[in-house]
Amino acid sequence: MYRTYLLTILSFFLIQMQQAQSFYGRYKTNDDQKKMVMHLIKTNTRLNAVLYQFDEDGISRFDLAGQMDDESSFSLRTYDESSQFTGEFGDKQISLRSSCDTPHMFNFSEALPYAGMALGYYHDKATQRLTSGDPFSPKATIETSLLWPLNADDKNIMPSLMNLYGIRVPESTPADSIILVEQKRFFEQYIRMNSDLAGQSASLNWERSQQVQVLLNDNGMLCLEMASYAFTGGAHGMANMRYLVYNLKEDKPVALSDLFAQPAIEKLSQILTGKVRDRYAIPTNQALTESGLFTDTIKAHDNFYLNPLGIGFYYNNYDIAPYAMGHTNIFLSFDEIKELIIPSSAVNLFFEEINNKVMH
């Protein structure tokens, strides 16, 4: 009991120390000619960011990953490495230089917009051996990341966040304590399920990870992405993507019915079905189920995301197709669906502002 207490206290202080090295920040350029907004998450020395660029050619999105090179300088790149950047952290500022034949320098300032949400980023990674004290024993590893409101008045979003993360704790529980609770539950389940098993089989090495990213915290809309992976034995692990779209002005989650009336949802299904046909090269005279999918009509559902370019619908393994076909991510630009969106909806107003290059 005393050892468990000490380990809990130690884990708490380790999380507090890591918090100083990990954070979420929304940054914006002050250049009217080339407006850019970046949502950046720093996890110790690891960096992930979503960058939007607004110019006369339209809106571009860049998904970036990188690392700290020292205490203040860093490098970022797109996942296909077509664009690379070097940068420097300052006092609530970032300088970003593109690495190309004619490099450009961009200066960002930390800026939370009107009707934006101040978010704290919490992260920890822990490991426990199946047999304590045996360095060769199988182990369980859990990595947890949470975005949590810093303002105590932002309590209405708590149920939506807990649903996104798949956690069940009292709403008053601090985010760093939630991480400890999740670790304890995971390790207890690991010991309970495997304590009677012996050997060094890789199937006894459990893993669970959860990474979060901000896709939007702009113009009264918040969109969070949660990527999770779990392996608890068997043939393979399970990866999952889940999303939360939240109306910050009205302080409530955005559901599919807030965007589309019923006739429009039926039309939307036709568009999604056509997109899936294109993705898997399925002829129009062939049913989707004849090509291995579970359904002949792809219906819109509530696992959708929002960004300045449009709306995406994400179908995880087994949602519409078997595991071997992978996940299905269908993105629809605003131009493709603007006639279907309810004109008075908050999302339609969001797109109108964005397309008029009004960025708060």
ABEGO torsion letter per residue (X at the ends): XAAAAAAAAAAAAAAAAAAAABBBBBBBBABAABBBBBBBBBBEABBBBBBBBBBAAEBBBBBBBBBBABAABBBBBBAAGABBBBBBBBBGBBBBBBBBABBBBBBBBBBBBBGBBBBBBBBBBBBBBABBGBAABBBBBBBBBBBBBABAAAAAAAAAAAAAAGBBBBAABBAAAAAAAAAAAAAAAAAAAAAABBEABAAABBBBBBBBBBABBBGGBBBBBBBBBBBAEEABBBBBBBBBBBBAAAGBBBBAAAABBAAAAAAAAAAAAAAAAAAAGBBAABBAAAAGBABABBBBBABBBBBAAEBBBBBBBGAABBAAAEBBBBBBBAAAAAAABBAABAAAAAAAAAAAGBBX
